C-alpha cells in the first residue's frame, strides 16, 4: 500500500530551532531516506518552497483566477512529503515516528493512504 507522509511546518517553530536541532533534522531526514531506500519502501520525497512563493488557481466566473497565495487562516503549511510503499498503515505510522520532525514540538506529520497514483513510469 502506498502512503504519503505530509510534513506540516510552522515557520515560527523553524525560526526558533537551535543549531543542534537544525542539524538533527537534516541528519535525521538523510538517515530516514537511506533506511527506507534500503528497505525498499521509499518511492519519493519532495521539499516544497515557502507558501509566499506559490500561486493559487481557482474558479472565478468565466475562467480560472490566479492569485498569490495561499491565504489560509492557518500558521502551518505543507513543507514537503514522503511517498512510501509499505505493508500497511501501522508500518506507515511507525516510519512517520522515525522522521525527526516528530520530535520537534510545533511540527506535525500527517499519514494518509494514497487512493490513486500515476507515477509516470510507463
C-alpha distances in whole Angstrom, upper triangle without the diagonal:
4,7,10,13,16,19,22,25,29,32,34,32,32,35,36,34,36,36,35,32,31,32,29,27,27,27,24,22,23,22,19,18,20,18,14,16,18,15,13,10,12,12,14,16,19,22,24,28,30,30,33,33,30,32,31,31,31,33,37,40,40,37,35,36,35,36,35,33,31,33,31,33,30,31,27,25,22,23,20,16,14,11,8,5,5,6,6,8,11,10,9,13,14,14,15,18,19,19,23,23,22,26,28,29,29,25,22,18,16,12,11,8,8,9,11,11,14,14,18,17,19
4,7,10,13,16,19,22,26,28,31,29,29,32,33,32,34,34,33,30,29,29,27,24,24,25,22,19,21,20,17,16,18,17,13,14,17,14,12,9,10,9,11,13,16,19,20,24,26,26,30,29,27,28,27,28,28,31,34,37,37,35,32,33,32,32,32,29,27,30,28,30,28,28,24,22,19,20,16,13,10,7,6,4,6,8,8,9,12,11,9,12,14,13,13,17,17,17,21,21,20,24,25,27,26,23,20,16,14,10,9,6,5,8,9,9,12,12,15,16,18
4,7,10,13,16,19,22,25,28,26,25,29,30,28,31,31,30,27,26,27,24,21,22,23,20,17,19,19,15,15,18,16,13,15,17,15,14,10,10,10,11,12,14,17,18,22,23,23,27,27,25,26,25,26,27,29,33,36,37,34,31,32,30,31,30,27,25,27,25,27,24,25,21,19,16,17,14,10,8,6,5,6,7,10,9,8,11,10,7,9,12,11,10,14,15,14,18,17,17,21,22,23,23,19,16,12,10,7,6,4,5,9,11,10,14,14,17,18,21
4,6,10,12,16,19,22,24,23,22,26,27,25,28,28,27,24,23,24,22,19,20,21,18,15,17,18,14,14,17,16,13,15,18,17,15,12,11,10,9,9,11,13,14,18,20,20,24,23,21,23,22,23,24,27,31,34,35,32,28,29,27,27,26,24,22,24,22,24,21,21,18,15,12,13,10,7,6,5,6,9,10,13,12,11,13,12,8,10,13,11,10,13,14,13,16,15,15,19,20,21,20,16,13,10,8,6,5,6,7,10,12,11,14,13,17,18,21
4,6,9,13,16,19,21,19,19,23,24,22,24,25,24,21,20,21,19,16,17,18,15,13,16,16,12,13,16,15,13,15,18,17,16,13,11,12,11,9,11,12,13,17,18,19,22,22,21,23,23,24,25,28,32,35,36,33,30,30,28,27,26,23,21,23,21,22,19,19,15,14,10,11,9,5,5,7,8,11,12,15,13,11,13,12,8,9,11,9,7,10,11,10,13,11,11,15,16,17,16,13,10,6,5,5,6,9,10,14,15,15,17,17,20,21,24
4,6,9,13,16,18,17,16,20,21,20,23,24,23,20,19,21,19,15,17,19,16,13,17,18,14,15,18,18,16,18,21,20,19,16,14,14,12,10,10,10,11,14,15,15,19,19,18,20,19,21,23,26,29,32,34,31,27,27,25,24,22,19,17,19,17,19,16,15,12,10,7,8,6,5,7,9,11,14,15,18,17,14,16,15,12,12,14,12,9,12,14,11,13,11,12,15,15,16,14,11,8,6,5,6,8,11,12,15,16,16,18,18,21,23,26
4,6,10,12,15,13,13,16,18,16,19,20,20,16,15,17,16,12,14,16,14,12,15,16,14,14,18,18,17,19,22,21,21,18,16,16,14,11,10,9,10,12,13,14,17,18,17,20,20,22,24,27,30,34,35,32,28,28,25,24,22,19,17,19,17,18,15,13,10,8,6,6,5,6,8,11,14,17,18,21,19,17,18,17,14,13,15,13,10,12,13,9,11,8,9,13,12,13,11,8,6,5,7,9,11,14,15,19,20,19,21,20,23,25,28
4,7,10,12,11,11,15,16,15,19,20,20,17,16,19,17,14,16,18,16,15,18,20,17,18,22,22,20,23,25,25,25,21,19,20,17,14,13,11,11,13,12,12,16,17,16,19,19,22,23,26,29,32,34,31,28,26,24,23,20,17,15,16,14,14,11,10,6,5,5,6,8,9,12,15,17,20,21,24,22,19,20,20,16,15,17,16,12,14,15,12,12,9,10,13,11,12,9,6,5,6,7,11,13,16,18,21,22,22,24,23,26,28,31
4,6,9,8,8,11,13,12,16,17,18,15,14,17,16,13,15,18,16,15,18,20,18,19,22,23,22,24,27,27,27,24,22,22,19,15,14,11,10,11,10,11,14,15,15,18,19,22,24,27,29,33,35,32,28,27,24,22,19,16,14,16,14,14,11,8,5,5,6,6,9,11,14,17,20,23,24,27,25,22,23,23,19,18,20,18,15,16,17,13,12,9,11,13,10,11,8,6,7,9,11,14,17,20,21,24,25,25,26,25,28,30,33
4,5,5,7,9,10,11,15,17,18,15,14,18,17,14,17,20,18,17,21,23,21,22,26,26,25,28,30,30,30,27,25,25,23,19,17,14,13,13,11,11,13,16,16,19,20,23,25,28,30,33,36,33,29,27,25,22,19,16,15,15,13,13,9,6,4,7,9,9,12,15,18,21,24,27,28,30,29,25,26,26,23,21,23,21,18,18,19,16,15,11,13,14,11,10,7,6,9,12,14,17,20,23,24,27,28,28,30,29,32,34,37
4,5,5,6,9,10,14,16,17,14,13,17,17,15,16,20,19,18,21,23,22,23,26,27,27,29,32,32,32,29,27,27,24,20,18,14,13,12,9,10,12,14,15,19,20,24,25,29,30,34,36,33,30,27,24,22,18,16,15,15,14,14,11,8,7,8,11,10,13,16,20,23,26,29,30,33,32,29,29,29,25,24,26,24,20,21,21,18,16,13,16,16,13,12,10,9,12,15,17,21,23,26,27,30,31,30,31,30,33,35,38
4,5,5,7,9,13,15,17,14,14,18,18,16,18,21,21,20,23,25,24,26,29,30,29,31,34,34,35,32,30,30,27,23,21,18,17,16,13,14,14,17,19,22,23,27,28,32,33,36,39,36,32,30,27,24,21,18,17,17,16,15,12,8,9,11,14,13,17,20,23,26,28,32,33,35,34,31,31,30,27,26,27,26,22,22,23,20,17,14,16,16,12,11,9,10,13,17,19,23,25,29,30,33,34,33,35,34,36,38,42
4,5,5,7,10,13,14,11,11,15,15,13,15,18,17,18,21,22,21,23,26,27,27,29,31,31,32,29,27,28,25,22,20,17,17,16,14,16,17,19,21,24,25,28,30,33,35,39,41,38,34,32,30,27,24,21,19,19,18,17,14,10,10,12,14,13,16,18,21,24,26,30,30,33,31,28,28,28,25,23,24,22,19,19,19,16,14,11,13,12,8,8,6,7,11,14,17,21,23,27,28,32,33,32,34,33,36,37,41
4,5,5,9,11,12,10,8,12,13,11,13,16,15,15,18,20,20,21,24,25,25,27,29,30,31,28,26,26,23,20,18,14,14,14,12,14,16,18,19,23,24,28,30,33,35,39,41,38,34,32,29,26,23,20,19,20,19,19,15,12,11,12,13,11,14,17,19,23,25,29,29,32,31,28,28,27,25,23,24,22,19,19,19,15,13,10,13,13,9,10,9,9,12,15,18,21,24,27,28,31,32,31,33,31,34,35,39
4,6,9,11,13,11,10,14,15,13,15,18,18,18,21,23,23,24,27,28,28,30,33,33,34,32,29,30,27,23,21,17,17,15,13,16,16,18,20,24,25,29,31,35,36,40,42,39,35,33,30,27,23,21,20,21,20,20,17,13,13,14,16,14,17,20,23,26,29,32,33,36,35,32,32,31,28,27,28,26,23,22,22,19,16,14,17,16,12,13,12,12,16,18,21,25,27,31,32,35,36,35,36,34,37,38,42
4,6,10,11,10,10,13,14,13,16,18,18,19,22,23,23,25,27,28,29,31,33,34,35,32,30,31,28,25,23,20,20,19,17,19,20,22,24,27,29,32,34,38,39,43,45,42,38,36,33,30,27,24,23,23,22,21,18,15,15,17,18,17,19,22,24,28,30,33,34,36,35,32,32,31,29,27,27,26,23,22,22,19,16,14,16,14,11,11,11,12,16,19,22,25,28,32,33,36,37,36,38,36,39,41,44
4,7,8,6,6,10,10,10,12,15,15,16,18,20,20,22,24,25,26,28,30,31,32,30,27,29,26,23,21,18,19,19,17,20,21,22,24,28,30,33,35,39,40,44,46,43,39,37,34,32,28,26,25,25,24,23,20,17,16,17,18,16,18,20,22,26,27,31,31,34,33,30,30,29,26,25,25,23,20,19,19,16,13,11,14,12,9,10,11,11,15,17,21,24,27,30,32,35,36,35,37,35,37,39,42
4,5,5,6,9,10,11,12,14,15,17,19,20,21,23,24,25,27,29,30,31,33,31,29,31,28,25,24,21,22,21,20,23,24,25,28,31,33,36,39,42,44,48,49,46,43,41,37,35,31,29,28,29,28,27,24,20,20,21,22,19,21,23,24,28,29,33,33,36,35,33,32,30,28,27,26,25,22,21,20,18,14,14,16,13,11,13,14,15,18,20,24,27,30,33,34,38,39,38,39,37,40,41,44
4,5,5,6,9,10,11,12,14,16,17,18,20,21,23,24,26,27,29,30,32,30,28,30,27,24,23,20,21,21,20,24,24,25,28,32,34,37,39,43,45,49,50,47,43,41,38,36,32,30,29,30,30,29,26,23,22,22,22,19,21,23,24,28,29,33,33,36,35,33,32,31,29,28,27,25,23,22,20,18,14,15,17,15,13,16,17,17,20,22,25,28,31,34,35,38,39,38,39,36,39,39,43
4,5,5,6,9,10,10,12,14,15,16,18,20,21,22,24,26,27,28,30,28,27,29,26,23,23,21,23,23,22,26,27,28,30,34,35,39,41,45,46,50,52,49,45,43,40,38,34,32,31,32,31,31,27,24,22,23,23,20,21,23,23,27,28,31,31,34,33,31,30,28,27,26,24,22,21,19,18,16,12,13,16,13,12,15,17,16,19,21,24,26,30,33,34,38,39,37,38,36,39,39,43
4,5,5,6,9,10,10,12,14,15,16,18,20,20,22,24,25,26,28,26,24,26,24,21,21,18,20,20,20,23,24,25,27,31,32,36,38,41,43,47,49,46,42,40,37,35,32,29,28,29,28,27,24,21,19,20,20,17,18,20,20,24,25,28,28,31,30,28,27,26,24,22,22,20,18,16,15,13,9,10,12,10,8,11,13,13,15,17,21,23,26,29,31,34,35,34,36,33,36,37,41
4,5,5,6,9,10,11,13,14,15,17,19,20,21,23,25,26,27,25,23,25,22,19,18,15,17,17,17,20,22,23,24,28,30,33,36,39,41,45,47,43,40,38,35,33,29,27,26,27,27,27,23,20,18,18,18,15,16,18,19,23,24,28,28,31,31,29,28,26,24,23,22,20,18,18,16,13,10,10,13,12,10,13,14,13,16,17,21,23,26,29,30,33,34,32,34,31,34,35,38
4,5,5,6,8,10,11,12,14,16,17,18,20,21,23,24,26,25,22,24,22,19,19,17,19,19,20,23,25,25,27,31,33,36,38,42,44,48,49,46,42,41,37,35,32,30,29,31,30,30,27,24,21,21,21,17,18,19,19,23,24,27,28,31,31,29,28,26,24,24,22,20,19,18,16,13,10,12,15,13,12,16,17,16,18,19,22,24,27,30,31,34,35,33,34,32,34,34,38
4,6,5,6,8,10,10,12,14,15,16,18,20,21,22,24,22,21,23,21,18,19,17,19,21,21,24,26,26,28,32,33,36,38,42,44,48,49,46,42,41,38,36,33,31,29,31,30,30,26,23,21,21,20,17,17,18,18,21,22,25,25,28,28,26,25,23,21,20,19,17,16,14,12,10,7,9,12,10,10,14,16,14,16,17,20,22,25,27,29,33,33,32,33,31,33,34,37
4,6,5,6,9,10,10,12,14,15,16,18,20,21,22,20,18,20,18,15,15,13,16,17,18,21,23,23,24,28,29,32,35,38,41,44,46,42,39,37,34,33,30,27,26,28,26,27,23,20,18,18,16,13,13,14,15,18,19,23,23,26,26,24,23,21,19,18,18,15,14,13,11,8,5,7,10,9,9,13,14,11,13,14,17,19,22,24,26,29,30,28,30,28,30,31,35
4,5,5,6,9,10,11,13,14,16,17,19,20,21,20,18,19,17,14,14,12,15,16,18,21,23,23,24,28,29,32,35,39,41,45,46,42,39,37,34,33,30,27,27,29,28,29,25,22,20,19,17,14,14,15,15,18,19,23,23,27,27,25,25,23,21,20,20,17,15,16,13,10,8,10,13,13,13,16,17,15,16,16,19,20,23,25,26,30,30,28,29,26,29,29,33
4,6,5,6,9,10,11,12,14,15,17,18,20,19,17,19,18,15,16,15,18,20,21,24,27,26,28,31,33,36,38,42,44,48,49,45,42,41,37,36,33,31,30,32,31,32,28,26,23,22,20,17,16,17,16,19,19,22,23,26,26,25,24,22,20,20,19,16,15,15,12,10,9,11,14,13,14,18,19,17,18,17,21,21,24,26,27,31,31,29,30,27,30,30,34
4,5,5,6,9,10,10,12,14,15,16,18,17,15,18,16,14,15,15,18,20,21,24,26,26,27,31,32,35,37,40,43,46,48,44,41,40,37,36,33,30,29,31,30,30,26,24,21,21,19,16,15,15,14,17,17,20,20,23,23,22,21,18,17,16,15,12,12,11,8,7,5,9,11,11,12,16,17,15,15,14,18,18,21,23,24,28,29,27,29,26,29,29,33
4,5,5,6,9,10,11,12,14,15,16,15,12,15,13,10,12,11,15,17,19,21,24,24,24,28,29,31,34,37,40,43,44,41,37,37,34,33,30,28,26,29,28,29,25,23,20,18,16,13,12,11,10,14,14,17,18,21,22,20,20,17,16,16,15,12,11,12,9,6,7,9,11,12,13,17,17,14,14,13,16,16,19,21,22,25,26,24,25,23,25,25,29
4,5,5,6,9,10,11,12,14,15,15,12,15,13,11,13,13,16,19,21,24,26,25,26,29,31,33,36,39,42,46,46,43,39,39,36,35,32,30,29,32,31,32,28,26,23,22,19,16,14,14,12,15,15,18,19,22,23,23,22,19,18,18,17,14,14,15,12,10,10,13,15,16,17,20,21,18,18,17,19,19,22,23,23,27,27,25,26,23,25,25,29
4,5,5,6,9,10,11,12,14,14,12,15,14,13,15,16,19,22,24,27,29,29,29,32,34,36,38,42,45,48,49,45,42,41,39,38,35,33,32,34,33,34,30,28,25,24,21,19,17,15,13,16,15,17,18,20,22,21,20,17,16,17,15,12,13,13,10,9,10,13,14,15,17,20,22,19,19,17,20,19,22,23,24,28,28,26,27,24,27,26,30
4,5,5,6,8,10,11,12,11,9,12,12,11,13,14,18,21,23,25,28,27,28,31,32,34,36,39,42,45,46,43,39,39,36,36,33,31,30,32,31,31,28,26,23,21,19,17,14,12,10,12,11,14,14,17,18,18,17,14,13,13,12,8,10,10,7,7,9,11,12,14,16,19,20,17,16,14,16,15,18,19,20,24,24,23,24,21,24,24,28
4,6,5,6,9,10,11,10,7,10,9,8,11,13,17,20,22,24,27,26,26,29,30,32,34,38,41,44,45,41,38,38,35,35,32,30,29,32,31,32,29,27,24,22,19,16,13,12,9,11,10,13,14,17,19,19,19,15,14,15,14,11,12,14,11,9,12,14,15,17,19,22,22,19,18,16,17,16,18,19,19,23,23,21,22,19,21,21,24
4,6,5,6,9,10,10,9,12,12,12,15,16,20,23,25,28,31,30,30,33,34,36,38,41,44,48,48,45,41,41,38,38,36,34,33,35,34,36,32,31,27,25,22,20,17,15,13,14,13,15,15,18,20,21,20,17,16,18,16,12,14,16,12,12,14,17,18,19,21,24,25,22,21,19,21,20,22,22,22,26,26,23,24,21,23,22,26
4,5,5,6,9,9,9,12,13,13,17,18,22,25,27,29,32,32,32,34,35,37,39,42,45,49,49,46,43,43,40,40,38,35,34,36,35,36,33,31,28,26,23,21,18,16,13,14,12,13,13,16,17,18,17,14,14,15,13,10,13,13,10,11,13,16,17,18,21,24,25,22,21,18,20,18,20,21,21,25,25,23,24,22,24,23,27
4,5,5,6,5,5,9,10,11,15,17,20,24,26,28,31,30,30,32,33,34,36,39,42,46,46,43,40,40,38,37,36,33,32,34,33,34,31,30,26,24,21,20,17,14,10,10,8,9,10,13,15,15,15,11,11,13,12,9,11,13,11,11,14,16,17,19,21,24,25,21,20,17,18,16,17,17,18,21,21,19,21,18,21,20,23
4,5,5,6,5,8,10,11,15,17,21,24,27,29,32,30,30,32,33,35,37,40,43,46,46,43,40,40,38,38,36,34,33,36,35,36,33,32,28,26,23,21,18,15,12,11,10,11,12,15,17,18,18,15,14,17,16,12,15,17,14,14,17,19,20,22,24,27,28,24,23,20,20,18,20,19,19,22,22,19,20,17,19,18,21
4,5,8,8,11,13,15,18,21,24,28,30,32,35,34,34,36,37,38,40,43,47,50,50,47,44,44,42,42,40,38,36,39,38,39,36,35,31,30,26,24,21,19,15,15,12,13,13,15,18,19,19,15,16,18,16,13,16,18,15,16,18,21,21,23,26,29,30,26,25,22,23,21,22,22,22,25,25,22,23,20,23,21,24
4,6,8,11,14,15,19,22,25,28,31,33,36,35,34,36,37,38,40,43,46,49,50,46,43,44,42,42,40,38,36,39,37,39,35,35,31,29,26,24,21,18,14,14,11,10,10,12,14,16,16,12,13,16,14,11,15,16,14,15,18,21,21,23,25,28,29,26,24,21,21,19,20,19,20,22,23,21,22,20,22,21,24
4,6,8,11,14,18,21,24,27,30,32,35,33,33,35,35,36,38,40,44,47,47,44,41,41,39,40,39,36,35,38,37,38,35,34,31,29,25,24,20,17,13,12,9,8,9,11,14,16,17,13,13,16,15,13,16,18,16,17,20,22,22,25,27,30,30,27,25,21,21,18,19,18,17,20,20,18,19,16,19,17,20
4,7,10,12,16,18,21,25,28,29,32,31,30,32,32,33,35,37,41,44,44,41,38,39,37,37,36,34,32,35,33,35,32,31,27,25,22,21,18,14,10,9,5,5,6,9,11,13,14,10,10,13,12,10,12,15,14,14,18,19,19,22,24,27,27,23,21,18,17,15,15,14,14,17,17,16,17,15,18,17,20
4,6,8,12,15,18,22,24,26,29,28,27,29,30,31,33,35,39,42,42,39,36,36,34,34,33,31,29,32,31,33,30,29,25,23,19,18,15,12,8,7,5,6,9,12,14,15,16,12,11,14,14,11,12,15,14,13,17,18,18,21,23,26,26,22,20,17,17,15,15,15,14,17,17,15,16,13,16,15,19
4,7,11,14,17,20,23,24,28,26,25,27,27,28,30,33,36,39,39,36,33,33,31,32,31,29,28,31,30,32,29,29,25,22,19,18,14,11,8,5,5,7,10,14,15,16,18,15,13,16,17,13,15,18,17,16,19,19,20,23,25,27,27,23,21,17,17,15,15,14,12,15,14,12,12,9,12,12,15
4,7,10,13,17,20,21,24,22,21,23,24,25,28,31,34,37,37,34,30,31,28,29,27,26,25,28,27,29,27,26,22,19,16,14,11,8,6,5,7,10,13,17,18,18,19,17,14,17,18,14,14,18,16,15,17,18,19,22,23,25,25,21,19,16,16,15,15,15,13,16,15,12,13,10,13,13,17
4,7,10,13,16,18,21,20,19,21,22,24,26,30,32,36,36,33,29,29,27,27,25,23,22,25,24,26,24,23,19,16,13,11,7,6,4,6,9,12,15,19,19,18,20,17,14,16,17,14,13,16,15,12,15,15,17,19,20,22,21,18,16,14,14,14,15,15,14,18,17,15,15,13,15,16,20
4,6,10,13,15,17,16,15,18,19,21,24,27,30,33,34,30,27,26,24,23,22,20,19,22,22,24,22,21,17,14,11,9,5,6,7,9,12,16,18,22,22,21,23,20,17,19,20,17,15,18,17,14,16,15,17,20,20,22,21,17,16,14,15,15,16,17,16,19,18,16,16,14,16,17,21
4,7,10,12,15,13,14,17,18,21,23,27,30,33,34,30,27,26,23,22,20,18,17,20,20,22,19,18,15,12,9,6,4,7,9,12,15,19,21,24,24,23,24,22,19,20,21,18,16,18,17,14,14,13,16,18,18,20,18,15,15,14,15,16,17,19,18,22,21,19,20,17,20,21,25
4,7,8,11,10,10,13,15,17,20,24,26,30,31,27,23,22,19,18,16,14,13,17,17,19,17,16,13,10,7,5,5,8,11,14,17,21,23,27,26,24,26,25,21,22,23,20,18,21,20,17,17,15,18,20,19,20,18,15,15,15,15,17,18,20,19,22,21,20,20,18,20,22,26
4,6,8,7,8,11,14,17,20,24,26,29,30,27,23,21,18,17,14,12,12,15,16,19,17,15,13,10,9,7,8,12,15,18,21,25,27,31,30,28,30,28,25,25,27,24,21,23,23,19,19,17,20,22,20,21,19,16,17,17,18,20,21,23,23,25,25,23,23,21,23,25,28
4,5,6,7,11,13,17,20,23,25,28,30,27,23,21,17,15,12,10,10,13,14,16,14,12,11,8,9,7,10,14,17,20,23,27,29,32,31,29,31,30,26,26,28,25,22,24,24,20,20,17,20,22,19,20,17,15,16,17,18,21,22,25,24,27,27,25,26,25,26,29,32
4,5,5,8,10,14,16,20,21,25,26,23,20,18,14,12,9,7,6,9,10,13,12,11,10,7,9,9,11,15,18,21,24,28,30,33,32,29,31,30,26,26,29,26,23,25,26,22,22,19,22,23,21,21,18,16,17,18,18,21,21,24,23,26,25,25,25,25,26,29,32
4,6,8,11,14,17,21,21,25,27,24,20,17,14,11,8,6,7,9,12,14,13,12,13,11,12,12,15,18,22,24,28,31,33,37,35,33,35,34,30,30,32,30,27,29,29,25,25,22,25,26,23,23,20,19,20,21,22,25,25,28,27,29,29,28,28,28,29,32,34
4,7,10,14,17,20,21,25,26,23,19,17,13,11,8,8,9,12,14,17,16,16,15,12,13,12,14,18,21,23,27,30,33,36,35,33,35,34,30,30,32,30,27,29,29,25,25,23,26,27,25,25,22,21,22,22,23,25,25,28,26,29,28,26,26,25,26,29,32
4,7,10,13,17,18,22,23,19,16,14,10,9,6,6,7,10,13,16,15,15,15,12,12,12,14,17,20,22,25,29,31,34,33,31,33,33,29,29,32,29,26,29,29,26,26,23,26,28,26,26,23,21,21,21,21,23,23,25,24,26,25,24,24,23,24,27,30
4,7,10,13,14,18,19,16,12,10,7,6,5,5,7,10,13,16,17,17,17,14,14,15,17,19,22,24,27,30,33,36,35,33,35,34,31,31,34,32,29,31,32,29,29,26,29,31,29,29,26,24,24,24,23,25,24,26,25,26,25,24,24,24,24,28,30
4,6,10,12,15,17,14,10,8,6,5,6,6,6,9,11,15,16,17,17,14,14,16,17,19,23,24,27,30,32,35,34,31,34,34,30,31,34,32,29,31,32,29,30,27,29,31,29,29,26,24,24,23,22,24,23,25,23,24,23,23,23,24,24,28,30
4,7,9,12,13,10,6,6,5,7,9,9,10,12,14,18,19,21,20,17,17,19,20,21,24,25,28,30,33,36,34,32,35,35,31,32,35,33,31,34,35,32,33,30,32,34,33,32,29,27,26,26,24,26,24,25,23,24,22,22,22,23,24,27,29
4,6,10,11,9,5,6,7,9,11,11,11,12,14,17,19,21,21,19,19,21,22,23,26,26,30,32,34,36,35,33,36,36,32,33,36,35,32,35,36,33,34,31,33,36,34,33,30,28,27,27,25,26,24,25,24,23,22,23,23,25,25,29,30
4,7,8,7,5,6,9,11,14,15,14,15,17,20,22,24,24,22,22,25,25,27,29,29,32,34,36,39,37,35,38,38,35,36,39,37,35,38,39,36,38,35,36,39,37,37,33,32,30,30,28,29,27,27,26,25,24,25,25,27,27,31,32
4,6,6,5,5,9,11,14,15,16,16,18,21,23,26,26,24,25,27,28,29,32,32,36,38,40,42,40,38,41,42,38,39,42,41,38,41,42,39,40,37,39,41,39,39,35,34,33,33,31,32,30,31,29,29,28,28,29,30,31,34,35
4,6,7,8,12,14,18,19,19,19,21,24,27,29,30,28,28,31,32,33,36,36,39,40,43,45,43,41,44,45,41,42,45,44,41,44,46,43,44,41,42,45,43,42,39,37,36,36,34,35,33,34,32,31,30,31,31,33,33,37,37
4,7,9,13,16,19,21,21,22,24,27,29,32,32,30,30,32,33,34,37,36,39,41,43,46,44,42,46,46,42,43,47,45,43,46,47,44,45,43,44,47,45,45,41,39,38,38,36,37,34,35,33,31,30,31,30,32,32,36,36
4,6,10,13,17,18,19,20,22,25,27,30,30,27,27,29,30,31,33,33,36,38,41,43,42,40,43,43,40,41,44,42,40,43,44,41,42,40,41,44,42,42,39,37,36,35,33,34,32,32,30,29,27,28,27,29,29,32,33
4,7,10,13,15,15,17,19,22,24,26,26,23,23,25,26,27,30,30,33,35,38,40,39,37,40,40,36,37,41,39,36,39,41,37,39,36,38,40,39,38,35,33,32,31,30,31,29,29,27,27,25,25,25,27,26,30,31
4,7,10,12,13,14,17,20,22,24,24,22,22,24,25,27,30,30,34,36,39,41,40,38,41,41,37,38,41,39,36,39,40,37,38,35,37,39,37,37,33,32,31,31,29,31,29,30,28,28,27,27,27,28,28,32,33
4,7,9,11,12,15,19,20,22,22,19,20,21,22,25,28,28,32,34,37,40,39,37,39,39,35,36,39,37,34,37,38,34,35,32,34,37,35,34,31,29,29,29,28,30,28,30,28,28,27,26,26,27,27,30,32
4,6,8,10,13,16,18,19,20,17,19,20,22,24,28,29,32,35,37,40,39,37,39,39,35,35,38,36,33,36,37,33,34,30,33,35,32,32,29,27,27,28,27,29,28,30,28,29,28,28,28,28,29,32,34
4,6,8,12,15,16,17,17,15,16,17,19,22,26,27,31,34,36,39,38,36,38,38,34,34,37,34,31,34,34,31,31,28,30,32,30,29,26,25,25,26,25,28,27,29,28,29,29,28,28,28,29,32,34
3,5,8,12,12,13,14,12,13,15,17,20,23,25,29,32,34,37,35,33,35,35,31,31,33,31,28,31,31,28,28,25,27,29,26,26,22,21,22,22,22,25,24,27,26,27,27,26,27,27,28,32,34
4,6,9,10,11,11,9,11,13,16,18,22,23,27,30,32,35,33,30,32,32,29,28,31,29,26,28,30,26,26,23,25,27,25,24,20,19,19,20,20,22,22,24,24,25,25,25,26,26,28,31,33
4,7,9,10,12,11,13,16,18,21,25,26,30,33,34,37,35,32,34,34,31,30,33,31,28,30,31,28,28,24,26,28,25,24,20,20,20,21,21,24,24,26,26,27,28,28,29,29,31,34,37
4,6,8,9,9,12,15,18,20,23,25,28,31,32,35,32,29,31,32,28,27,30,29,26,27,29,26,26,22,24,26,23,22,18,18,18,19,18,21,21,24,24,26,26,27,29,29,31,34,37
4,7,9,10,14,16,19,21,25,27,30,33,33,36,33,30,31,32,29,27,30,30,26,27,29,26,26,22,23,25,22,20,17,17,17,19,19,22,22,25,26,28,29,29,31,32,34,37,40
4,5,7,11,13,16,19,22,24,27,30,31,33,30,27,28,29,26,24,27,26,22,24,26,23,22,19,19,21,19,17,13,13,13,16,16,19,20,23,24,26,27,28,30,30,33,35,38
4,7,10,12,15,18,21,24,27,30,31,33,31,28,29,29,26,24,26,25,22,22,24,21,20,16,18,19,16,14,10,11,12,15,16,19,21,24,25,28,29,29,31,31,33,36,39
4,7,9,12,14,18,20,23,26,27,29,27,24,25,25,22,21,23,22,18,19,21,18,17,13,15,16,14,13,9,8,9,11,12,16,17,21,22,24,26,26,28,27,30,32,35
4,6,9,12,15,18,21,24,25,28,26,23,25,25,21,20,23,21,18,19,20,17,17,14,15,18,15,15,12,10,10,11,12,15,16,19,20,22,23,23,25,24,27,29,32
4,6,8,12,14,17,20,22,25,23,21,22,22,18,18,20,18,15,17,18,15,16,13,14,17,16,16,13,10,10,9,10,12,13,16,17,19,20,19,21,20,23,25,28
4,7,11,14,17,20,22,25,24,22,23,22,19,18,20,18,15,17,17,14,14,11,14,16,14,16,13,10,10,10,11,14,15,18,18,21,22,20,22,21,23,25,28
4,7,10,13,17,19,22,22,20,21,20,16,17,18,16,13,16,16,12,13,11,14,17,16,18,16,12,11,10,11,12,14,16,16,19,19,17,19,17,20,22,25
4,7,10,13,15,19,18,16,18,16,13,14,16,13,11,14,14,11,13,12,13,17,17,18,17,13,12,9,9,10,11,13,12,16,16,15,16,15,18,19,23
4,6,10,12,16,15,14,16,14,10,12,14,10,9,13,12,10,13,13,14,17,18,20,19,15,13,10,10,10,11,12,12,15,16,14,16,14,17,18,21
4,7,10,13,13,13,15,13,10,13,14,11,11,15,15,13,16,16,17,20,21,23,22,19,16,13,12,10,10,10,9,12,12,10,12,11,14,15,18
4,6,10,11,11,13,10,8,11,12,9,10,14,13,13,17,17,17,20,22,24,24,20,17,14,13,10,11,10,10,13,13,12,14,12,16,16,19
4,7,9,10,12,10,8,12,13,11,13,16,16,16,20,20,20,23,25,27,27,23,21,17,16,12,12,10,10,12,13,11,14,12,16,15,18
4,6,8,9,6,6,10,10,9,12,14,14,15,19,20,19,22,25,27,27,23,20,17,16,12,12,10,11,14,15,14,17,16,20,19,21
4,7,8,6,8,11,11,11,14,16,17,18,22,23,21,24,27,29,29,26,23,19,18,14,14,12,13,15,17,17,19,19,22,21,24
4,5,6,7,9,10,11,13,15,16,18,21,22,20,23,25,27,27,24,20,17,15,11,11,9,12,13,16,17,20,20,23,23,25
4,5,5,6,8,10,10,13,15,16,19,19,17,20,23,23,24,21,17,14,12,8,9,8,11,13,16,17,20,21,24,25,27
4,5,5,6,9,10,11,13,15,18,18,16,19,22,23,23,21,17,14,13,10,11,11,15,17,20,20,24,24,27,27,30
4,5,5,6,9,10,11,13,17,17,15,18,21,23,23,21,18,14,14,11,12,12,14,17,19,19,22,22,25,25,28
4,5,5,6,9,10,11,15,15,13,17,19,21,21,18,15,11,10,7,9,9,12,15,17,17,20,19,23,23,26
4,5,5,6,9,10,13,13,11,14,17,18,18,16,12,9,9,7,9,11,14,17,20,20,23,22,26,27,29
4,5,5,7,10,13,14,11,14,17,18,20,17,14,12,12,10,13,14,17,20,22,22,25,24,28,28,31
4,5,5,7,11,12,10,13,16,18,19,16,14,11,12,10,13,14,16,19,21,20,23,22,25,25,28
4,5,5,9,9,7,11,13,15,15,12,10,7,8,7,11,13,15,19,21,20,23,22,25,26,29
4,6,8,9,6,8,11,13,15,12,10,8,11,10,14,16,19,22,24,24,27,26,29,29,33
4,6,9,7,9,12,15,16,14,12,11,13,13,16,18,20,24,25,24,27,25,28,28,32
4,6,6,8,10,13,14,11,10,9,11,12,15,17,19,23,24,23,25,24,27,27,31
4,5,6,7,11,12,10,10,10,14,15,18,21,23,26,28,26,28,27,30,30,34
4,5,5,8,9,6,7,7,11,13,17,20,21,25,26,26,28,26,29,30,34
4,6,8,9,7,6,7,10,12,16,19,21,25,26,26,29,27,31,32,35
4,6,9,8,9,10,14,16,19,23,25,28,30,30,32,31,34,35,38
4,6,6,8,11,14,17,20,24,26,29,31,30,33,31,34,36,39
4,6,8,11,15,17,21,24,27,30,32,32,34,33,36,38,41
4,7,10,13,17,20,23,25,28,30,30,33,32,35,36,40
4,7,10,14,17,20,22,25,27,27,29,28,31,33,36
4,7,10,13,17,19,22,24,24,27,26,29,31,34
4,7,10,13,15,19,21,21,23,23,26,27,31
4,6,10,12,15,18,18,21,21,24,26,29
4,7,10,13,15,16,19,19,23,24,27
4,7,9,12,13,17,17,21,22,25
4,6,9,11,14,15,19,20,22
4,6,7,11,12,15,17,19
4,7,11,13,16,17,19
4,7,10,12,14,15
4,6,9,11,12
4,5,8,9
4,6,8
4,6
4
